[in-house]
Amino acid sequence: MTDVVKMMKNLTEVDGVPGFEREVRQMMNDYLEPLSDEIVRDRLGGILGKKVGEADGPKILVAGHLDEVGWMVTYITEKGFLKIQALGGWWPHVMLGQKVRIKTRKGDHIGIIGSKAPHVLAPDDRNKVMQIKDMFIDIGARDRAHAQEMGLRAGDPVIPVSEFFEMRDGELWAAKALDNRAGCGVAVEVLRHLQDEQHPNIVYSGATVQEEVGLRGAQVMGQLVQPDIAFAVDVGLAYDTPGFEIYPASCNVGDGPLTMVFDASMIPHVGLRDLVMDTAEELGIHLQTDALAGGGTDAGKFHLSNIGCPSIVIGFATRYIHSHTAVMSRKDFEQAAALIAAVIKKLDKKTVEELHNY
């Protein structure tokens, strides 16, 4: 494995659902520290590597988010089964029968999201999607007391179990938590790109927390940094699988990074959008675009920082997000990092002022 593939394997296989990002933050610290002049943290758990080009230059924020979708234990039944609350958006259809890890103060336990056998389902029920409130996790406990002896209690995080692997001779990556450890990885790679390059600004590159439950960490990070320009790095949707043949969007895995021209949380700054698009053309990078009426990214909070911050989303078309295993392109990842780094090198005082006055 190359260094970037090892990093993505490590980042995707570590566990960190919203509110429980500590392990991911520690790993990001290890990747950011050698590339940064200083490590900056907020009190919710967000982490940034600070890299100074010009000490009085504009502040540029680049951030993925540490958290992945998962669940939380809310109740232990008399027979020792676990009831759960979703942390992030899940389509219940993709959950049943999947393996999960429950992290407790006494260690980890593997469980299965249980369901009834199809033999006993009423005909109408076979065509329905079971609600999460009706699901449970089987950890093999004999009863509630046994589960408690194992260390289980309400509030414990539950994480999908899925290993990183490569497809198509390494062109594609498959893993849990690509949403959004891929964004975390790009934040690291941006700093790597800038190690031997001049840039006219102060770059803060890293990741927020609790994006999947309401962009909470982004609000705190925006208040901390008060950036002049912000890039949210996150996954987008891929429309290249069966069922999307007549869908108007055209974001495909491997066709280049993408930017959102609209989502439910933000309309990107037009001047910054044009600068990103023009820079992609100069680099020969095919930049895909998408408009998503449902869902948003950390840019939805970044652009409201201070008295307003021109912001944009850069990401990658990704299949099967918010499930146990997603799929994305290594090339899209690498081009996203190169594109952001190239735009950063253009963001001097004059250019940022022009964007502020656009």
VOBA-1610 file (N, C-alpha, C; in pm, whole numbers, padded with zeros to 5 digits, always signed):
BEGIN
Met+00083-00120+00000Met+00000+00000+00000Met+00086+00125+00000Thr+00046+00227-00075Thr+00113+00356-00068Thr+00074+00426+00060Asp+00144+00535+00091Asp+00116+00607+00215Asp-00028+00659+00220Val-00079+00710+00106Val-00214+00766+00108Val-00317+00655+00127Val-00293+00537+00070Val-00387+00426+00088Val-00383+00377+00233Lys-00264+00368+00291Lys-00253+00329+00432Lys-00327+00428+00521Met-00313+00558+00489Met-00382+00659+00568Met-00534+00640+00560Met-00585+00616+00438Met-00728+00600+00424Met-00778+00472+00490Lys-00701+00366+00485Lys-00737+00244+00557Lys-00745+00271+00706Asn-00645+00339+00760Asn-00642+00370+00903Asn-00759+00460+00942Leu-00782+00564+00864Leu-00885+00661+00899Leu-01026+00601+00889Thr-01049+00514+00792Thr-01183+00459+00778Thr-01211+00347+00876Glu-01109+00276+00918Glu-01132+00163+01008Glu-01140+00203+01155Val-01091+00323+01190Val-01105+00370+01327Val-01251+00412+01348Asp-01299+00401+01472Asp-01440+00426+01501Asp-01462+00567+01554Gly-01570+00631+01509Gly-01601+00764+01560Gly-01735+00815+01512Val-01842+00777+01580Val-01974+00830+01548Val-01990+00966+01616Pro-02093+01044+01579Pro-02108+01177+01637Pro-02106+01176+01789Gly-02025+01264+01846Gly-02011+01274+01991Gly-01907+01181+02049Phe-01852+01091+01966Phe-01753+00993+02012Phe-01633+00990+01915Glu-01582+01106+01880Glu-01481+01115+01776Glu-01337+01109+01829Arg-01318+01080+01954Arg-01187+01092+02017Arg-01079+01010+01946Glu-01107+00884+01913Glu-01007+00800+01847Glu-00967+00856+01711Val-01063+00908+01638Val-01032+00965+01507Val-00950+01092+01524Arg-00986+01173+01622Arg-00912+01298+01647Arg-00766+01268+01681Gln-00742+01167+01762Gln-00604+01131+01796Gln-00526+01088+01673Met-00592+01014+01584Met-00525+00971+01461Met-00499+01090+01370Met-00595+01181+01359Met-00575+01301+01277Met-00462+01385+01333Asn-00452+01393+01464Asn-00342+01467+01525Asn-00208+01410+01479Asp-00198+01279+01472Asp-00073+01216+01431Asp-00039+01249+01285Tyr-00141+01261+01201Tyr-00116+01295+01061Tyr-00089+01444+01041Leu-00157+01528+01118Leu-00146+01673+01099Leu-00019+01732+01160Glu+00021+01678+01273Glu+00130+01741+01350Glu+00260+01758+01270Pro+00307+01658+01195Pro+00432+01677+01121Pro+00422+01778+01007Leu+00300+01813+00968Leu+00279+01902+00853Leu+00240+02043+00895Ser+00231+02068+01025Ser+00174+02193+01075Ser+00272+02269+01163Asp+00252+02401+01168Asp+00327+02483+01262Asp+00269+02474+01403Glu+00139+02442+01407Glu+00069+02438+01536Glu-00058+02355+01519Ile-00098+02286+01625Ile-00226+02215+01626Ile-00326+02300+01704Val-00443+02321+01644Val-00548+02402+01704Val-00669+02312+01728Arg-00729+02322+01846Arg-00846+02240+01880Arg-00958+02328+01934Asp-01081+02286+01910Asp-01193+02350+01977Asp-01242+02259+02089Arg-01333+02307+02171Arg-01373+02234+02290Arg-01475+02123+02265Leu-01527+02114+02143Leu-01615+02002+02110Leu-01536+01885+02055Gly-01412+01909+02014Gly-01330+01799+01963Gly-01278+01818+01823Gly-01309+01929+01757Gly-01253+01956+01626Gly-01103+01980+01633Ile-01033+01950+01524Ile-00887+01962+01523Ile-00840+02018+01390Leu-00738+02105+01397Leu-00684+02170+01278Leu-00532+02176+01286Gly-00468+02161+01172Gly-00328+02192+01160Gly-00314+02331+01102Lys-00238+02417+01168Lys-00219+02554+01122Lys-00087+02565+01049Lys-00089+02618+00925Lys+00031+02633+00844Lys+00038+02777+00796Val+00139+02850+00843Val+00150+02993+00813Val+00235+03015+00689Gly+00177+03082+00590Gly+00251+03127+00475Gly+00297+03269+00498Glu+00202+03361+00500Glu+00228+03501+00538Glu+00151+03529+00666Ala+00222+03578+00766Ala+00165+03592+00900Ala+00046+03686+00905Asp+00042+03784+00814Asp-00071+03878+00812Asp-00165+03849+00696Gly-00156+03728+00642Gly-00240+03692+00529Gly-00380+03650+00571Pro-00469+03629+00474Pro-00605+03585+00504Pro-00605+03448+00570Lys-00709+03420+00648Lys-00724+03290+00714Lys-00811+03200+00626Ile-00753+03087+00586Ile-00822+02993+00498Ile-00851+02865+00576Leu-00975+02824+00580Leu-01016+02705+00653Leu-01048+02592+00555Val-00990+02477+00577Val-01019+02356+00499Val-01056+02247+00599Ala-01176+02190+00587Ala-01217+02094+00690Ala-01308+01986+00635Gly-01274+01862+00669Gly-01368+01752+00659Gly-01439+01740+00793His-01503+01626+00818His-01559+01604+00953His-01522+01465+01000Leu-01492+01456+01130Leu-01441+01333+01190Leu-01547+01225+01203Asp-01672+01263+01221Asp-01775+01166+01257Asp-01828+01090+01137Glu-01872+00968+01164Glu-01939+00881+01069Glu-02078+00850+01122Val-02167+00808+01035Val-02301+00771+01080Val-02294+00642+01163Gly-02379+00634+01260Gly-02385+00515+01346Gly-02508+00521+01433Trp-02498+00469+01553Trp-02613+00463+01643Trp-02566+00479+01788Met-02662+00486+01877Met-02637+00490+02021Met-02733+00396+02091Val-02684+00322+02190Val-02771+00237+02270Val-02861+00326+02357Thr-02990+00299+02355Thr-03083+00376+02438Thr-03148+00293+02547Tyr-03149+00160+02531Tyr-03221+00077+02628Tyr-03177-00068+02613Ile-03172-00140+02723Ile-03144-00284+02722Ile-03271-00356+02764Thr-03320-00446+02680Thr-03444-00517+02713Thr-03420-00622+02822Glu-03528-00673+02877Glu-03517-00775+02981Glu-03438-00897+02932Lys-03449-00928+02803Lys-03380-01044+02748Lys-03238-01012+02699Gly-03193-00886+02719Gly-03056-00851+02687Gly-03031-00800+02546Phe-03137-00767+02474Phe-03121-00707+02342Phe-03111-00555+02357Leu-03044-00491+02261Leu-03020-00348+02269Leu-03112-00272+02174Lys-03178-00170+02225Lys-03253-00077+02140Lys-03163+00042+02109Ile-03183+00102+01993Ile-03086+00203+01945Ile-03154+00328+01890Gln-03075+00435+01888Gln-03110+00563+01829Gln-03010+00592+01718Ala-03058+00631+01601Ala-02967+00663+01490Ala-02889+00790+01520Leu-02762+00790+01485Leu-02677+00910+01486Leu-02641+00940+01342Gly-02719+01027+01279Gly-02706+01053+01136Gly-02819+00987+01060Gly-02826+01014+00932Gly-02938+00968+00851Gly-02918+00827+00799Trp-03007+00736+00838Trp-03003+00598+00792Trp-03131+00564+00718Trp-03118+00495+00607Trp-03233+00430+00544Trp-03239+00292+00607Pro-03342+00262+00688Pro-03344+00136+00762Pro-03324+00012+00676His-03357+00022+00550His-03342-00091+00457His-03201-00149+00457Val-03098-00064+00478Val-02959-00111+00465Val-02903-00164+00596Met-02982-00166+00702Met-02930-00197+00834Met-02946-00343+00877Leu-03058-00405+00844Leu-03091-00537+00899Leu-02987-00643+00864Gly-02951-00722+00964Gly-02858-00832+00943Gly-02712-00791+00940Gln-02683-00662+00959Gln-02545-00612+00950Gln-02474-00625+01085Lys-02342-00639+01076Lys-02258-00651+01195Lys-02222-00512+01247Val-02223-00496+01380Val-02190-00367+01442Val-02098-00390+01561Arg-02030-00283+01602Arg-01944-00286+01720Arg-01999-00189+01823Ile-02018-00237+01946Ile-02062-00151+02055Ile-01941-00128+02146Lys-01909-00002+02169Lys-01793+00033+02249Lys-01839+00068+02390Thr-01787-00004+02489Thr-01828+00017+02627Thr-01705+00048+02713Arg-01731+00087+02836Arg-01621+00118+02929Arg-01541-00007+02964Lys-01597-00126+02935Lys-01527-00251+02964Lys-01473-00319+02838Gly-01477-00249+02726Gly-01428-00307+02602Gly-01535-00312+02494Asp-01495-00360+02376Asp-01585-00364+02261Asp-01659-00497+02254His-01779-00493+02197His-01858-00614+02173His-01915-00608+02032Ile-01912-00721+01962Ile-01970-00730+01829Ile-02114-00779+01841Gly-02202-00717+01766Gly-02342-00757+01765Gly-02397-00759+01623Ile-02521-00801+01611Ile-02589-00809+01482Ile-02723-00737+01495Ile-02755-00654+01395Ile-02886-00590+01394Ile-02987-00696+01351Gly-03069-00738+01445Gly-03155-00853+01426Gly-03285-00821+01356Ser-03348-00926+01304Ser-03478-00912+01240Ser-03551-01046+01244Lys-03678-01042+01214Lys-03755-01166+01203Lys-03716-01240+01075Ala-03726-01369+01079Ala-03706-01448+00957Ala-03822-01422+00860Pro-03796-01423+00729Pro-03905-01395+00633Pro-04019-01494+00642His-03993-01613+00695His-04096-01716+00703His-04216-01675+00790Val-04191-01586+00887Val-04298-01550+00979Val-04355-01411+00953Leu-04309-01347+00846Leu-04358-01214+00815Leu-04491-01223+00740Ala-04583-01135+00774Ala-04706-01123+00698Ala-04674-01072+00558Pro-04750-01108+00457Pro-04720-01064+00319Pro-04702-00913+00307Asp-04786-00835+00375Asp-04774-00689+00367Asp-04644-00640+00429Asp-04600-00705+00537Asp-04478-00662+00606Asp-04353-00682+00521Arg-04357-00781+00433Arg-04240-00808+00348Arg-04209-00689+00256Asn-04309-00610+00227Asn-04291-00498+00135Asn-04272-00365+00208Lys-04257-00370+00339Lys-04238-00248+00417Lys-04094-00236+00463Val-04051-00113+00487Val-03920-00089+00548Val-03940-00082+00699Met-03871-00169+00772Met-03883-00168+00918Met-03826-00040+00975Gln-03890+00019+01071Gln-03842+00140+01135Gln-03732+00108+01237Ile-03639+00202+01254Ile-03527+00179+01346Ile-03578+00155+01488Lys-03687+00220+01526Lys-03740+00204+01661Lys-03785+00060+01687Asp-03811-00015+01580Asp-03854-00154+01594Asp-03739-00253+01583Met-03618-00204+01559Met-03501-00291+01545Met-03433-00312+01679Phe-03341-00406+01681Phe-03265-00435+01803Phe-03129-00492+01763Ile-03036-00491+01858Ile-02905-00551+01837Ile-02891-00671+01931Asp-02847-00781+01872Asp-02824-00905+01946Asp-02674-00914+01976Ile-02636-00910+02104Ile-02496-00923+02143Ile-02468-01057+02211Gly-02565-01145+02207Gly-02547-01276+02268Gly-02567-01280+02418Ala-02618-01171+02475Ala-02640-01168+02620Ala-02757-01257+02659Arg-02746-01319+02776Arg-02854-01404+02824Arg-02976-01323+02869Asp-02948-01206+02930Asp-03055-01120+02979Asp-02995-00982+03008Arg-03078-00893+03060Arg-03032-00757+03088Arg-02914-00754+03184Ala-02921-00834+03291Ala-02813-00836+03390Ala-02681-00880+03326His-02690-00980+03239His-02570-01027+03170His-02513-00918+03080Ala-02599-00847+03009Ala-02553-00738+02923Ala-02485-00629+03007Gln-02541-00599+03121Gln-02481-00499+03209Gln-02346-00546+03263Glu-02335-00675+03293Glu-02207-00730+03335Glu-02101-00717+03225Met-02145-00725+03101Met-02055-00710+02986Met-02011-00565+02967Gly-02073-00473+03040Gly-02036-00333+03032Gly-02132-00246+02956Leu-02238-00304+02903Leu-02334-00229+02823Leu-02419-00137+02909Arg-02443-00017+02857Arg-02535+00075+02921Arg-02584+00178+02820Ala-02692+00244+02853Ala-02747+00345+02765Ala-02643+00454+02740Gly-02636+00499+02615Gly-02541+00602+02577Gly-02417+00548+02508Asp-02398+00415+02507Asp-02281+00358+02441Asp-02295+00374+02288Pro-02184+00406+02219Pro-02189+00422+02074Pro-02188+00288+02002Val-02253+00285+01886Val-02261+00166+01801Val-02210+00205+01663Ile-02117+00124+01609Ile-02047+00158+01486Ile-02058+00045+01386Pro-02077+00075+01257Pro-02075-00032+01156Pro-01940-00103+01155Val-01940-00232+01129Val-01817-00309+01114Val-01795-00335+00966Ser-01686-00283+00911Ser-01657-00300+00769Ser-01512-00262+00745Glu-01436-00349+00682Glu-01295-00324+00656Glu-01274-00250+00525Phe-01168-00172+00520Phe-01126-00105+00398Phe-01074-00207+00297Phe-01110-00189+00169Phe-01048-00269+00064Phe-01049-00190-00066Glu-00965-00234-00159Glu-00952-00167-00288Glu-01023-00248-00396Met-01070-00177-00499Met-01136-00240-00613Met-01072-00185-00741Arg-01093-00259-00850Arg-01044-00216-00982Arg-00895-00181-00978Asp-00817-00275-00923Asp-00670-00259-00918Asp-00628-00130-00847Gly-00701-00095-00743Gly-00664+00021-00663Gly-00725+00152-00706Glu-00801+00152-00816Glu-00864+00277-00861Glu-00976+00321-00768Leu-01042+00225-00706Leu-01155+00255-00619Leu-01125+00211-00476Trp-01178+00286-00380Trp-01169+00252-00239Trp-01308+00218-00188Ala-01317+00115-00105Ala-01444+00077-00043Ala-01423+00064+00107Ala-01512+00124+00185Ala-01495+00124+00330Ala-01617+00185+00397Lys-01629+00160+00527Lys-01721+00240+00607Lys-01657+00378+00625Ala-01736+00475+00664Ala-01684+00605+00710Ala-01609+00685+00604Leu-01617+00646+00474Leu-01562+00736+00373Leu-01629+00873+00385Asp-01753+00874+00430Asp-01823+00995+00472Asp-01802+01008+00624Asn-01699+01083+00674Asn-01622+01169+00587Asn-01473+01163+00620Arg-01421+01043+00638Arg-01276+01032+00657Arg-01203+01066+00527Ala-01274+01055+00413Ala-01213+01100+00288Ala-01186+01250+00294Gly-01279+01326+00351Gly-01257+01470+00368Gly-01145+01498+00465Cys-01134+01417+00571Cys-01023+01431+00665Cys-00891+01406+00593Gly-00888+01302+00511Gly-00766+01271+00438Gly-00726+01381+00343Val-00822+01443+00274Val-00791+01555+00186Val-00732+01671+00265Ala-00787+01697+00384Ala-00733+01805+00467Ala-00586+01782+00499Val-00549+01656+00524Val-00408+01622+00548Val-00327+01643+00420Glu-00381+01596+00307Glu-00307+01604+00181Glu-00288+01749+00134Val-00384+01836+00165Val-00367+01979+00131Val-00244+02035+00201Leu-00229+02005+00329Leu-00110+02051+00401Leu+00016+01989+00342Arg+00007+01865+00298Arg+00124+01801+00237Arg+00163+01873+00108His+00063+01911+00028His+00088+01986-00095His+00158+02119-00067Leu+00125+02180+00047Leu+00175+02314+00076Leu+00309+02313+00150Gln+00363+02197+00180Gln+00487+02190+00257Gln+00602+02264+00191Asp+00618+02247+00064Asp+00730+02308-00008Asp+00684+02416-00103Glu+00565+02467-00083Glu+00508+02569-00170Glu+00486+02699-00092Gln+00500+02810-00161Gln+00467+02938-00102Gln+00316+02960-00109His+00259+03009-00001His+00118+03046-00004His+00101+03173+00078Pro+00015+03265+00030Pro+00009+03400+00087Pro-00093+03414+00199Asn-00107+03313+00285Asn-00216+03316+00381Asn-00184+03227+00501Ile-00278+03214+00589Ile-00267+03123+00704Ile-00371+03013+00682Val-00325+02890+00668Val-00414+02780+00639Val-00443+02701+00767Tyr-00570+02678+00792Tyr-00616+02590+00900Tyr-00683+02470+00833Ser-00624+02351+00845Ser-00675+02236+00773Ser-00693+02119+00869Gly-00814+02062+00870Gly-00840+01954+00964Gly-00983+01905+00953Ala-01051+01893+01067Ala-01185+01834+01066Ala-01267+01878+01186Thr-01397+01886+01164Thr-01494+01921+01266Thr-01550+01794+01331Val-01640+01811+01426Val-01714+01700+01485Val-01864+01720+01464Gln-01939+01614+01482Gln-02086+01616+01488Gln-02150+01682+01366Glu-02092+01659+01249Glu-02154+01710+01126Glu-02284+01637+01097Glu-02283+01505+01119Glu-02397+01422+01080Glu-02522+01446+01161Val-02511+01516+01271Val-02628+01542+01355Val-02662+01691+01360Gly-02617+01767+01260Gly-02660+01906+01254Gly-02551+02009+01240Leu-02437+01974+01182Leu-02328+02070+01154Leu-02282+02143+01281Arg-02286+02074+01394Arg-02263+02141+01522Arg-02118+02184+01539Gly-02025+02092+01507Gly-01884+02127+01521Gly-01839+02236+01427Ala-01903+02247+01311Ala-01868+02351+01215Ala-01898+02490+01271Gln-02007+02501+01345Gln-02041+02630+01404Gln-01934+02672+01504Val-01890+02578+01586Val-01787+02608+01686Val-01654+02641+01617Met-01617+02563+01517Met-01490+02585+01448Met-01489+02719+01375Gly-01602+02755+01316Gly-01611+02885+01250Gly-01592+02999+01348Gln-01649+02985+01468Gln-01632+03088+01570Gln-01487+03096+01616Leu-01421+02980+01624Leu-01283+02977+01670Leu-01188+03040+01569Val-01197+02999+01443Val-01102+03044+01341Val-01141+03179+01283Gln-01271+03204+01268Gln-01322+03322+01198Gln-01252+03337+01063Pro-01270+03237+00975Pro-01197+03235+00849Pro-01242+03344+00752Asp-01152+03377+00661Asp-01186+03469+00551Asp-01241+03393+00431Ile-01197+03269+00414Ile-01245+03180+00308Ile-01253+03040+00368Ala-01356+02962+00329Ala-01369+02827+00385Ala-01402+02725+00277Phe-01338+02609+00291Phe-01366+02493+00206Phe-01417+02380+00295Ala-01538+02335+00271Ala-01585+02212+00335Ala-01556+02097+00239Val-01486+01995+00288Val-01452+01880+00204Val-01539+01763+00248Asp-01624+01715+00157Asp-01720+01613+00196Asp-01758+01530+00074Val-01819+01416+00100Val-01864+01332-00010Val-01989+01392-00074Gly-02009+01358-00200Gly-02133+01389-00270Gly-02194+01259-00318Leu-02307+01269-00386Leu-02376+01150-00434Leu-02323+01109-00571Ala-02317+00978-00593Ala-02286+00923-00725Ala-02416+00879-00791Tyr-02427+00906-00920Tyr-02549+00872-00995Tyr-02518+00772-01106Asp-02417+00688-01083Asp-02373+00597-01189Asp-02409+00451-01162Thr-02506+00428-01075Thr-02550+00292-01045Thr-02691+00270-01101Pro-02733+00146-01116Pro-02867+00119-01169Pro-02975+00192-01090Gly-03071+00248-01164Gly-03181+00321-01101Gly-03174+00470-01120Phe-03057+00520-01165Phe-03040+00664-01185Phe-03034+00701-01334Glu-03077+00610-01422Glu-03059+00632-01566Glu-03125+00760-01616Ile-03237+00796-01558Ile-03307+00915-01605Ile-03291+01033-01510Tyr-03201+01018-01411Tyr-03179+01126-01316Tyr-03101+01238-01385Pro-03139+01365-01366Pro-03074+01474-01441Pro-02929+01499-01403Ala-02888+01465-01281Ala-02749+01488-01240Ala-02658+01385-01306Ser-02528+01412-01306Ser-02437+01324-01378Ser-02304+01310-01304Cys-02307+01300-01174Cys-02183+01285-01097Cys-02148+01137-01089Asn-02034+01104-01144Asn-01992+00965-01154Asn-01861+00943-01080Val-01848+00827-01017Val-01725+00790-00949Val-01612+00782-01052Gly-01503+00856-01026Gly-01387+00852-01114Gly-01384+00957-01221Asp-01489+01040-01231Asp-01493+01144-01334Asp-01440+01278-01285Gly-01375+01279-01169Gly-01319+01402-01114Gly-01392+01445-00988Pro-01330+01536-00912Pro-01395+01587-00790Pro-01521+01663-00826Leu-01600+01697-00724Leu-01723+01770-00751Leu-01735+01890-00660Thr-01821+01983-00700Thr-01858+02095-00614Thr-02009+02108-00616Met-02065+02152-00507Met-02209+02174-00497Met-02241+02317-00540Val-02330+02332-00636Val-02376+02466-00674Val-02497+02507-00590Phe-02552+02408-00518Phe-02664+02436-00428Phe-02681+02316-00336Asp-02709+02342-00209Asp-02761+02236-00121Asp-02853+02300-00019Ala-02910+02221+00070Ala-03011+02271+00162Ala-02954+02364+00267Ser-02821+02369+00282Ser-02761+02450+00387Ser-02692+02576+00336Met-02666+02584+00202Met-02586+02696+00153Met-02592+02709+00002Ile-02591+02833-00046Ile-02560+02862-00186Ile-02415+02910-00187Pro-02326+02844-00259Pro-02184+02883-00253Pro-02160+03024-00304His-02054+03085-00253His-02015+03219-00296His-01979+03215-00445Val-02042+03299-00525Val-02028+03292-00671Val-01884+03320-00714Gly-01821+03422-00655Gly-01685+03455-00693Gly-01588+03342-00660Leu-01602+03282-00542Leu-01516+03170-00503Leu-01545+03049-00591Arg-01672+03026-00622Arg-01707+02916-00712Arg-01638+02931-00847Asp-01642+03053-00903Asp-01579+03076-01033Asp-01427+03057-01026Leu-01365+03102-00916Leu-01221+03085-00899Leu-01186+02936-00894Val-01265+02858-00825Val-01241+02714-00816Val-01258+02649-00953Met-01365+02686-01024Met-01390+02626-01156Met-01280+02664-01255Asp-01238+02789-01253Asp-01132+02834-01345Asp-01000+02763-01314Thr-00971+02746-01186Thr-00847+02679-01146Thr-00849+02533-01188Ala-00965+02468-01176Ala-00977+02329-01220Ala-00949+02319-01370Glu-01001+02413-01448Glu-00974+02413-01592Glu-00825+02428-01620Glu-00759+02519-01549Glu-00616+02540-01569Glu-00536+02413-01539Leu-00581+02336-01439Leu-00509+02215-01400Leu-00548+02094-01484Gly-00645+02109-01572Gly-00693+01996-01650Gly-00775+01899-01568Ile-00837+01947-01461Ile-00920+01863-01375Ile-01066+01880-01415His-01134+01769-01442His-01277+01775-01471His-01353+01788-01340Leu-01414+01904-01318Leu-01487+01931-01195Leu-01635+01908-01219Gln-01690+01807-01152Gln-01832+01778-01163Gln-01912+01871-01073Thr-02039+01889-01104Thr-02126+01974-01021Thr-02253+01898-00986Asp-02307+01933-00869Asp-02433+01874-00827Asp-02513+01979-00752Ala-02644+01964-00752Ala-02736+02046-00673Ala-02822+01950-00594Leu-02822+01967-00462Leu-02887+01870-00373Leu-02986+01943-00284Ala-03113+01918-00308Ala-03216+01988-00230Ala-03225+01938-00087Gly-03186+01812-00064Gly-03189+01756+00070Gly-03049+01733+00121Gly-03022+01774+00244Gly-02889+01755+00302Gly-02801+01877+00285Gly-02695+01882+00362Gly-02602+01994+00356Gly-02468+01953+00411Thr-02377+02048+00419Thr-02241+02021+00467Thr-02201+02128+00568Asp-02080+02112+00623Asp-02029+02209+00719Asp-02019+02350+00661Ala-02013+02362+00529Ala-02011+02496+00469Ala-02137+02575+00505Gly-02244+02502+00539Gly-02366+02570+00581Gly-02349+02652+00707Lys-02254+02615+00791Lys-02221+02694+00910Lys-02099+02785+00885Phe-02000+02735+00809Phe-01880+02815+00784Phe-01916+02949+00719His-02010+02949+00624His-02037+03073+00550His-02109+03177+00636Leu-02156+03135+00754Leu-02219+03229+00847Leu-02123+03277+00955Ser-01996+03237+00946Ser-01897+03277+01047Ser-01876+03428+01047Asn-01859+03482+01168Asn-01824+03623+01183Asn-01926+03709+01109Ile-01882+03794+01015Ile-01975+03877+00939Ile-02001+03818+00800Gly-01966+03690+00783Gly-01987+03622+00656Gly-01855+03574+00599Cys-01853+03454+00547Cys-01730+03394+00496Cys-01759+03323+00364Pro-01704+03372+00252Pro-01721+03301+00125Pro-01679+03155+00141Ser-01768+03063+00107Ser-01745+02921+00132Ser-01789+02839+00012Ile-01733+02718+00005Ile-01766+02628-00104Ile-01743+02485-00057Val-01810+02391-00123Val-01793+02248-00095Val-01712+02185-00208Ile-01608+02114-00173Ile-01533+02033-00268Ile-01540+01889-00220Gly-01572+01798-00309Gly-01585+01659-00265Gly-01568+01561-00378Phe-01634+01447-00366Phe-01617+01338-00459Phe-01746+01257-00464Ala-01786+01217-00585Ala-01903+01131-00600Ala-01875+00999-00529Thr-01968+00957-00444Thr-01947+00838-00362Thr-02075+00753-00361Arg-02057+00625-00390Arg-02171+00533-00389Arg-02198+00480-00247Tyr-02325+00458-00218Tyr-02371+00386-00099Tyr-02334+00455+00032Ile-02333+00589+00033Ile-02303+00658+00159Ile-02414+00630+00260His-02382+00648+00386His-02474+00620+00497His-02518+00473+00495Ser-02420+00388+00469Ser-02441+00244+00480Ser-02313+00183+00537His-02305+00052+00543His-02187-00012+00600His-02063+00003+00511Thr-02080+00014+00381Thr-01966+00023+00290Thr-01998+00117+00176Ala-01915+00221+00159Ala-01928+00315+00048Ala-01812+00293-00049Val-01825+00350-00169Val-01723+00333-00274Val-01693+00469-00337Met-01563+00501-00351Met-01522+00625-00414Met-01394+00603-00494Ser-01352+00706-00567Ser-01235+00698-00654Ser-01113+00761-00590Arg-01001+00690-00597Arg-00874+00746-00550Arg-00836+00870-00631Lys-00855+00865-00761Lys-00819+00980-00845Lys-00898+01104-00806Asp-01029+01087-00782Asp-01110+01202-00741Asp-01056+01263-00612Phe-01018+01176-00518Phe-00960+01220-00391Phe-00832+01301-00415Glu-00742+01249-00494Glu-00613+01315-00517Glu-00632+01447-00590Gln-00723+01450-00687Gln-00746+01574-00761Gln-00815+01679-00675Ala-00901+01637-00584Ala-00964+01733-00493Ala-00859+01802-00407Ala-00764+01726-00354Ala-00657+01784-00272Ala-00571+01880-00354Ala-00535+01840-00475Ala-00452+01925-00561Ala-00525+02054-00598Leu-00654+02044-00624Leu-00733+02161-00661Leu-00742+02260-00546Ile-00774+02213-00427Ile-00785+02303-00312Ile-00651+02372-00285Ala-00543+02296-00290Ala-00411+02355-00267Ala-00379+02462-00370Ala-00415+02437-00495Ala-00389+02535-00600Ala-00470+02662-00580Val-00595+02648-00538Val-00678+02767-00513Val-00621+02845-00394Ile-00579+02775-00291Ile-00524+02841-00172Ile-00406+02930-00210Lys-00322+02882-00301Lys-00204+02960-00341Lys-00242+03089-00414Lys-00364+03099-00462Lys-00412+03221-00527Lys-00479+03319-00430Leu-00507+03272-00308Leu-00588+03352-00216Leu-00501+03446-00132Asp-00447+03548-00199Asp-00374+03652-00128Asp-00471+03759-00079Lys-00416+03861-00014Lys-00503+03966+00043Lys-00591+04031-00063Lys-00531+04063-00176Lys-00605+04133-00282Lys-00719+04046-00335Thr-00691+03920-00361Thr-00793+03832-00416Thr-00906+03809-00316Val-00871+03790-00190Val-00973+03768-00088Val-01058+03894-00070Glu-00994+04010-00072Glu-01071+04135-00061Glu-01169+04149-00177Glu-01123+04112-00297Glu-01212+04118-00413Glu-01331+04022-00397Leu-01304+03906-00342Leu-01412+03812-00317Leu-01509+03866-00211His-01455+03931-00109His-01541+03988-00005His-01629+04099-00060Asn-01580+04165-00163Asn-01655+04276-00223Asn-01723+04237-00354Tyr-01734+04109-00378Tyr-01788+04060-00507Tyr-01930+04111-00529
//
